[in-house]
Amino acid sequence: MEKAAVLRAATREGLTLVRAENATGFKGVCRNEKTSKSKPFQAQLKRGGKRGYLGLYATAEEAALAYARELGPEG
């Protein structure tokens, strides 16, 4: 999914992509090329001291959207 499409989807769903000061620019998103070269961005969410795996994505924006969807509109 292209960056513009991800941003449109987030807006349509009332979600905010959470920015962070890390290599990907998004909270809950890291680069993991060892797992998949076609989907090098991994999304994960920490709740109650446990990490929840949200999947692998082709772009950092897609992974950030998965993170935002997990948080919900109230984020």
NUZA-984573 format. One line per field, with one value per residue: residue in one letter; x, z, y of N, C-alpha, C in turn. Coordinates in steps of 0.001 Angstrom, whole numbers, plus 524288, in hexadecimal, padded with zeros to 5 digits. Layout:
BEGIN
code = (a,...) $
n.x = (X,...) $
n.z = (Z,...) $
n.y = (Y,...) $
ca.x = (X,...) $
ca.z = (Z,...) $
ca.y = (Y,...) $
c.x = (X,...) $
c.z = (Z,...) $
c.y = (Y,...) $
END
This chain:
BEGIN
code = (m,e,k,a,a,v,l,r,a,a,t,r,e,g,l,t,l,v,r,a,e,n,a,t,g,f,k,g,v,c,r,n,e,k,t,s,k,s,k,p,f,q,a,q,l,k,r,g,g,k,r,g,y,l,g,l,y,a,t,a,e,e,a,a,l,a,y,a,r,e,l,g,p,e,g) $
n.x = (8034F,80253,80857,80199,7F7D6,7F772,7F73A,7EDA2,7E6E8,7E879,7E48E,7DA24,7D6E8,7D791,7E0FD,7EDE9,7FAC5,804F1,80F71,81D66,82A2F,831A9,8382D,830C6,82938,81F97,817DF,81859,81BA2,8254D,830C4,832D5,8396F,83D22,8352D,82E26,83041,829B7,82248,8266D,82410,8202B,81568,8120D,80C0E,80C4C,80642,801E1,80B92,80E0F,811E6,80B3A,80A61,8084A,8099D,8101F,81420,8145D,81700,81B07,812F1,809F8,80B53,80AB6,80058,7FB5E,7FE43,7F93A,7EEDC,7EDBA,7EE85,7E5D1,7DBF7,7DC78,7E666) $
n.z = (80000,7FCB8,80218,8021D,80136,80A8F,811B0,80EEB,811A7,81C7C,81F70,81C1D,822E9,82C30,8318F,83707,832C5,83A95,83D6A,83F64,844E0,83F18,836B9,82F06,82FFC,83466,83F56,84530,83C65,83593,82E16,827D5,82116,820DB,821FE,8197D,80CB8,805AD,80C00,81465,81D76,82A6A,832FB,84007,84CA7,85991,864B8,87194,87507,86DFE,86122,8555B,84961,83D2B,832C3,825EF,81C91,81032,80FE4,818A7,81B37,8199C,82196,82A0F,82928,82BBB,83632,839F3,83802,83F2E,84874,84796,84543,84DD7,85110) $
n.y = (7FB71,80892,81439,81D22,81843,812C3,81B09,81F90,81754,816EB,820C2,81FCA,81802,81CF7,81D00,81F06,81F3E,81BCD,82340,821F5,82347,81C73,8130A,8107F,817F0,816B0,812F6,8066E,80157,7FA81,7F785,7EB8C,7E453,7DA3B,7D32C,7D47D,7D872,7DD7C,7E19F,7E8ED,7EEA2,7EE63,7EDF6,7F042,7EFB6,7F3ED,7EFBF,7EF7F,7EBF6,7E43F,7E08D,7E219,7DC3A,7E1BE,7E01A,7DF6F,7E8EA,7EFB3,7FA40,80499,80B31,80503,7FDAD,80473,80760,7FDFB,7FD6E,80683,80397,7FB99,80124,8076E,811A5,81893,81788) $
ca.x = (80000,80571,80812,7FCDF,7F35C,7F785,7F579,7E7FB,7E44B,7E8B6,7E0E8,7D4E4,7D5AC,7D827,7E5B5,7F29E,7FFA8,807E5,814E0,82156,82F9B,8349D,839DC,82C51,8260F,81A84,817E0,816A3,81D61,82AEE,83264,8347D,83A5B,83E81,83067,82BEE,83263,82577,81F54,82A71,82272,81D30,8125C,8110E,809AE,80D43,801D4,8023A,810BC,80EBD,81203,807AC,80C3A,8041A,80A9C,81439,811D8,817F0,818C2,81A89,80DB8,80635,80C0F,808AC,7FAA8,7F9DB,7FEEC,7F501,7E9F1,7EDA8,7ED7B,7E081,7DB95,7DDEC,7EC09) $
ca.z = (80000,7FC5C,8068F,801BB,80240,8102F,8145A,80DE9,814CA,821F2,81FFC,81B78,8278D,830D3,8344C,83692,832BF,83F03,83C15,8435B,84380,83E27,83143,82B72,830A3,8369E,84417,84483,8374D,834F8,82940,828E9,81BF4,82170,8219A,81444,8099A,80329,8102D,81863,821F9,82E3D,836B3,844F6,85091,85EDD,8684E,8766B,87569,86A02,85BBE,851B2,843FF,839B8,82D72,8229A,8189F,80C27,81109,81E18,81BC5,81A34,826D8,82DA4,828D3,82EDA,83BA1,83B0E,83828,84412,84C9C,846D2,8446C,85289,8514B) $
ca.y = (80000,80D52,817BC,82053,814D9,811AA,81FC8,81FFE,81352,8189E,8251C,81DA3,814E0,8203D,81B4E,82229,81C51,81DD8,82467,820D5,8248C,817A2,81270,8103E,81CA0,81554,80FD2,8010C,7FF5C,7F9DF,7F4F6,7E633,7E1F0,7D4B1,7D01B,7D4C2,7DCBB,7E04E,7E43F,7E999,7F1B8,7EB61,7F10A,7ED9C,7F314,7F20F,7F0A5,7EC7C,7E997,7E034,7E26D,7DF99,7DC61,7E375,7DE68,7E1A3,7EC5C,7F183,7FF92,8064B,80D75,800B7,7FB99,80868,80707,7F965,7FF12,80A35,8009F,7F8C1,804F8,80976,81755,81B86,816F7) $
c.x = (80389,80489,80303,7F7FE,7F2FE,7F56D,7EF99,7E4F0,7E42F,7E4C7,7DB4A,7D326,7D627,7DCDD,7EA30,7F753,80331,80DA0,8187A,826B5,832B7,835C7,83554,828EB,820C3,81B13,815CA,8185C,82355,82C07,83493,83525,83BC3,839BE,82E52,82E2D,82E1A,82214,822FC,828D6,81ECB,81A54,8116C,80F16,80AA7,808B1,80274,80766,811CA,80EAA,80E37,809A4,807B0,80515,80F20,811AF,81607,81A19,81807,8151E,80988,8068C,809E8,802BA,7F8A9,7FA2E,7FA77,7EFBF,7E96C,7EC7A,7E7DE,7E07E,7DD2A,7E3C4,7EE49) $
c.z = (80000,80117,8068E,80302,8080F,8132B,81398,81148,81A8B,822F4,81FD2,82066,82CA4,8341B,83371,83698,836CA,83D89,840A8,84151,84321,83852,82D66,82BAE,8331A,83B75,842E7,83F6D,83744,82FCE,82AA0,823B5,81C3F,820A5,81C10,8114E,806F9,8071D,814D2,81D43,82575,831E1,83B8D,848F1,855E8,86256,86D18,876FE,87169,8649A,8586B,84C2D,8406E,833FE,82AC6,81E20,814DD,80D44,816D2,81F18,81C81,81FAF,82AE8,82DA2,82C02,834A5,83D35,83B61,83D42,848A7,84C58,8466E,84930,85398,8568A) $
c.y = (804DE,810D3,81AEC,81D1D,81392,81661,820A8,81C1C,814EC,81CFD,8232E,81AAF,81800,81EE9,81F1B,81E96,81ED9,81E6A,8232B,8226A,81F70,81738,81266,81523,81BA8,811E8,80A60,7FE92,7FF00,7F713,7EF95,7E357,7DC2A,7D135,7CFEF,7D968,7DFE7,7E345,7E50D,7ECA1,7EE9E,7EF1F,7EDC0,7F18B,7F0B1,7F3A2,7ED2D,7E9A6,7E557,7E2AB,7DF45,7E063,7DDB3,7E22E,7E124,7E495,7EE48,7F6F4,800C7,8088D,8094C,7FE61,7FF5F,80869,8025B,7FAAC,802B1,80768,7FDA4,7FC5F,806F6,80F5E,81A97,81B4E,81748) $
END
